[in-house]
C-alpha cells in the first residue's frame, strides 16, 4: 500500500486537455517527419515515377486515414473524455497503443534497411505520414 502511494506521488498529473495536445503534436510530428523522409526518397527518382508514387502515397494515406487511423484517433479522444480531469501525462495513449508504436518503429527500421526500392519506401512512408497528419487534426479540433 505504501509503495502504491509513493508511486502516485511521482506520477506527472496534468489536465486531460494536455493529453489531447500531446497526442495531436505526437501524431503531427511523426506524420510530417515520415512525409519529409518520403519526399527525400522520392526526390531521387525520375519523372514521372516520382509523381505517380507521390499520388499513390497520398491516395493510400487518405484511405488509411478514413478507414483506419481516424477511427483509432476518435476512440482515443472518447477514452480521454472519460478520464478524470487530472490524469497521468502518459495516459494520452493506451498501453496497447504504446506496443503498437513500438512495433511500427521496428517495422520502419526493418523497411529502411531492407532491399526495397526507395520509391516503394517513399510511397509507404508518405501513406502512413499522410494518414497520421490528417488524424492529428481530430485532436486539434477537440482542443478548440
N, C-alpha and C positions, 0 to 999 in steps of 0.2 A: 504494500500500500504506500509506504513512504517513497519507494523508488518511482512509482507512478506519479506521485505528487511532484517529485523533483524533476521528472521528465517534462511535465506540463509547464513547470516554471521556466524552462528554457525553450519552449515552443514559440516560434515567432508568430504572434497573432496579428491579424490585420482585418479590416473590414472586407466583406465579400466583394465590394466594388474593385478593390485592388486585385482580386482574383481574375475578374474579367479583363482588367487592363493587362495583367501579366500574361494571360492566355492570348489576348489579342497581339501583344508585342512578340511573344514567342512564335506564334503561327506566322505573323508577318515577316519577322526577321529570317526565319528558316525558309519560308516560301520565296522571299526575294533573293536570298542567298542562292537557293537552288536555281532560280531563273537566271541569275547573273552567271553562275557556273555553266549553265546550258548555253547561254549566249556566247560565252567564251569558246566553248567547243564548236558551236555551230558557225562561228565566225571563221573557223579554219577550213570549212567546207566550201565548195564552189556552188555558184549559181546554177541552176535553180534548186539544187538538192537542199541547200540550207533553208530556202523559203518553204519548200514542201515539208521539211522536218519541223520547222517552227510552227507552221499552220497545223500540222498533225499533233504536235505537242500541246498547243493552245486548245485545240478541239478536244483532245483527250482530257486535258485539265478541266475543261468545262463539264465534261461528263462525270469525271471523278468528283468534282465539286458537287454537282447536282445530286448524284446518287450515292455518294459515299461520305466525303468529309463534311458537307453541310449537315448531314444527319448526326454525325458524331459531335459537331460543334453545338448543335441545338440541344442534344441530350446533355452535354456538359453544362450548357447555360442553365437548363432546367435543374440539374443537380446542384449547381451553385446557388440557385434561388432557394432551394430547400435547406441550405445550410444555415446555421445561426449567423447573426450579423458579424460577430467576432469569431474568426476561424483561423486555423493554421495556414500560413503562407503557402505551404506545399500542397494544399488541398485543391489547387486550381486544376489538377489532373487526378484521375483515379490511379490506384496502384497498377491496375491493368493497363492503363494508358502509358504509364512510365515504362512498363515492359515492352509495349508496342513501339515506343520511341527508341528504346534500346535496340530492338530487332531491326527497325528501319535504318538506324545508324550503321549497324553491322552490315546490312544488306547494301547500303550505299557504298561502304568501304570495299566490300567484295566486288561490286559492279565496277567501281573506279579502277580496281586492279585486275579486272578481267580482260579478256581479249576482244570484247565487244567494240565495234567501231565507235568513235567519238560522236558521230552523228546520231547513232542509236541512243547512246547515253544522254546526249543533249535533248533528244526528244522525250525520253523518260523523265529526266530531271525537270524539264520545262512543264511537263504534265503535272507532276507532283507539286512543283513550286507554284504553278498557277492555281491549283486546287487549294493549297494551303493559304495562299494570299487571299483568294476570294472568300474562303471560310473565315479568315480573321475578321472580315468586315462584320460578320454576325456578332462578334464580341464587342466591336466598337459601337454597333447600333445599340447594344444593351447598356453601354455607358451613357448614351445620350438621353 
